[in-house]
Amino acid sequence: MADGGRLILLGAPLGNVGDASARLREALASADVVAAEDTRRLARLARDLDVTVAGRVVSYFEGNEERRTPELVEALRGGAVVAIVTDGGMPSVSDPGYRLVRAALDAEIPVTAAPGPSAVTTALALSGLPSDRFCFEGFLPRSGSARRSRLRELAAEPRTLVFFEAPHRISGTLTDLAAVFGADRSAAVCRELTKTYEEVRRGALATLAGWAAESGPRGEITVVVAGAAPSSGDRPSDEQLKAEVAEEEATGVSRRDAVTAVAALHGLRRREVYNLVTGG
């Protein structure tokens, strides 16, 4: 085990610097190395917090994670305290960090955190949707067909769902959500959380899709969607199930994915639907 080496995950403010913790300030000032998703944003955060980052600052983002991780692990092995900070929220949650955490643990190096703001739990709390059980799905696939395929797999999920989305894709994503989950499924679009222009729009998916198409919302966006309602227990007819699989296939997905989606939607075993479609 490294002698004194330690990795610290820093929860950074989502936008309002007033949310920065005392431990975040201390770690930024005292760490031997600070790995930042964006070094310019780190410099701005340090200025806003009136903190001097005395340690070595290195960039650590999606494009260089694989190359830089061994370098940081070597620093940890040598006894350095390494802090990792992203543009906002907790490292590893749809942001850089997981690869370094895994590598540090494999090297038997202590890993700790200075917890802080999280867009996931903040949006969930503000959504007005059930928060006792939820699942975080991060960013959906970028292409429409892959996105719809993933949503079909989630259509029957009973827990509240939380997604991240980019502003230029939010309209298409909400449209696909309404088409796959149902136009009336309740949801909330949370934009620019904790920032000056914070906005939370709540309503049915179809209504939110129309709003996004018309207004073109900007900024960082988190979408919270109600889970699927409990099944009534009525099994669709064989003909209806076969028709639904055919409809899924007509969108370009494979038969395997179509069967999986229909089975999940109705709470049926995949093998049952597959045998029905194939005559097996």
N, C-alpha and C positions, 0 to 999 in steps of 0.2 A: 504494500500500500504506500502511496505517496506520502512523504513527510511534510505535512502542512498544506499540500495541494488541495484545493477545494473549488468546485464549480457552483456558482450562485445564479439562479434564474431570477431575473428582475421583472416584476410586474409594472409596466410603464403606463402612464396616464393615456387614456383613449384620446384625449384632446385638451381637457382642463388640467393644467399643471397643479392646481390645488389638490388634486387627488393623489399626488405623489406622496409616498410614505417616507417616514424618517429613515427607515432601513434602506430604501432605494437610494436616497441621498448619500447615506454613509457608504454603501457599497460602491457607488460610482466614484466617490472620492478616494476610497482606500484600496480598490482592487488593483492587482498588478497588471492585469490585462482586461480590457473591456471589449468584448466582441459585439459589434452593433450591426443591426440589419441595414441601417443607413447612417453613416458616420456624420453626415450633415445634420440630420435630425437629432442625433445624439448631442452634437455641439450646441444646437439651439435649445434642447431640453436642459443641458447643463447651465447655459446662460440664464434661462428662465428660473432655474432653481438656485442660482448663485452658487453653483458647485464647481470646483476645479477638479477635472479628471486628471489625476497625476500619473496614472498607469498608461501603458501602451494601448493605443486604440487601433483595432483592426476591423475591417469589414467582414461580415458573416451573413451571407444571404443565399438565396436558392442557387444562384449561379456558381458560388464558390464553396459551398458547404463541404462537398466531398473532398476537395483539395485542402481546405483549411482545417478540417477536423483533426487530422493527425498532428498538425503543428500545435494546436491548442492542447491536445492530450499530452504532448511532450512537455509543454509548459506546466501543465498540472502535475505530471510525474516529477518535475523538477521542484515542486513545492509552491508554485505560483497560485494565487487566488485569481480565478478567471470569472468575470461576470458577463452574462449574456443578456442583451436588451434588444427588443424589437421596436418597431415604430409605435406600437401601442398594444396593451394587453400582455398576456403571459406567453413567453417563448414556448414553442412546441405545439401550441393550439393554432393550427393552420398557419404557423409562422416558423421561421428557422429555430432549431433548438433540439428537436428529437434526436437527430443523428449524433449530436455532441453529447447529449445526456446518455444515450445508449453506449457510446464509446467510453465515456468516463466510468460508467458503472462496470463495464466489462474489464476496465483497468483497475477496478477496486478503488476508485477515487470517490470521496464523499461528494454527494450532490445535495444542495439545499435550495430554498427559494425565499425571496422576499416578496410575498404575495401582494397582488395589487388588482387593479381594475380588469374586468373581463367583459368583452362585448357580448359573449354568449349569455352569461347569467344576468347582465344588465338588461339586455333586450328581453329575455325571458320574463324577468320581473315586471317590466313595463308593459308587456304585451296584453296582460289581462287574461291570458290563457292558462290552463292548468300547468302548474310548475312542480307538482310533487313527483312526477316521473317524466323525463324528457331524454331525447337523444340528439347529439350534435353531429351533423352531416358535413360540416365545412362547406367547401365550394363544390357545386355540382359540375359535371362535365361541361365543357364549353360548347360542343356541337349539339345542335338541337336533337338529333336522333339519339345520341348517347345520353343526353340529359333526360329525355322522355323515357328511355329504357330504364334508367336508374330510378326515376320517379315511380314507374310501374312496380318496381320491387318494393317501394316504400308505401304504396297506396293503402295497404291494410295495417300499417304500423299504428298501434293504439296510443303510443306516447306522443307528447308534443314534440315537434321537430324544429330544429334550429339550423339555419343555413347562413353562410356568408355569400354575398354576390357583388359583382362589379357593377357600377352604374350603367355601363353600356350594354349589359346583358339582363338587367333586372326586368325590363318589359317582357322579353321573351321567356324568361324563367317564370314569371307570374302567370303568363298566358298558358304555359305548359302545365304549371301546377293546377290551374283552374280546369284544364282539359282532362288531366289524369286523376286528380283528387276529387273533382267536382266543383262546380262554379260557386256553390254555397258554403264550402268549407271555410271556417273562420281563420283569419290570419292577421298578422301585424307586420308592417314594414317599418323598421327602426333605422333612422338615418342620422349620421353625424352625432352619435351619442356623446353627451357631456359637452358638446361644443356649442358655439354661439347659435348656430342654426339647427339645433337638435329638432327632430321631427319624428313623431310616431303616428303612423296611419293604421287604423284598425278597421276591419270589415271583411266582407266575403272576398274570396280570391278573385272572382270575376270583376268585382268593383275595384279592387286594388290594381288588377291588370289594366283596366281602363284608365285609371289615374296615372299609372306609370307611363303608359303609351302617350298620354296627352301632355304630361308635365316634364318627362325626362329627368327624374330626380338625380342629383349628383351627390358625391361624397361617399363615405364608407357606409355600407348597408348590411344590416342583419335582418333576416326574414324569419319570423316565428309562425309556425302553422299548427293548427289543432290536429290532434291525432284522429285516426279513423273511429267512427262511432262503432259500438259493439254490434256484431252481426245479429240479425234478427233470427238466425238459425234456419231460415228457409233456404234450402239448396236450390240453385237455378236448375232448370231442366237441362237435359243432355244437349238438346238442340241449341239452347242459349249459350251454354259453355263452349260448344264448338264454334258458334258464330262469333263469340268474343275472341277466341283464339285466332280465328280467321281475320278479324278486324285488326288485331295486333300485328299479325304477319303482314297485312297490307301496308302497314306503315314502314316496313323494311326491316323489322327485327327478325331474328332467327326463330324457328319454331320452338326451340328450347326456351328462349327468353319469353316468348309469347305465352307458353304453357305455364312457366314460372310466375309470370305476372298475374294471369287469370286465377291460378290456384291460390296465390297469396291474397288476392282481392276478396275471394270468397271463403278463405280459411279452410281450403281443401288440400289434400295431399297432392303433391305434384304428379306422382305416379298415377293417381286416379284420373286426373285430367288428361295426362299423356296417353293413357290406354284408351280413353274415350275418343280422342282425336285420331289416333292411329289404328283404332280397332284391335288393339292388342289385348 
